[in-house]
Amino acid sequence: MPHKTPRKSHKTQNPEVRAEQKAMNKVFSQVRIVVEQAIGGRKRDTIVVHGVRNRQENFEDDVIGICAGLWNLVLSY
């Protein structure tokens, strides 16, 4: 979770986030962007989004693995 600006009180009239907290917020947001794009890329494969009605054992795990591999292949080009 990012660091938020503290609430205004009688002791602190103009609360601000410290410089090291701002730097950590930037790192968190950069990581979050990459993760959200990866999740969105995997959801482009409609088999991941919709329910699978196949009864083979570990079929869903194989589908997720294949979609993740395809997404990594797209990223490598």
C-alpha positions, 0 to 999 in steps of 0.5 A: 500500500502506498504511503498517504498524506497524514491528516491535518491536525492542530500539531501539523497544519500542513502535513506532507509525505516525506521524500523517502516515502515518495520514493517508495510510492514511486517504486510501488506504482512502477511494480503495480503497473507491470503486474496490472499489465501482465494480468490484463495481457493474460485476460486477453486470452478468453479461455482464461476469462470464461469458465472451462467445462473440461473435466480433465485433471489439471487442465485449468493449470495447463491452460493458465501455464500456456497463456502465461507462456504466450504472454511471455513470448509476446513480451520477448519480441 
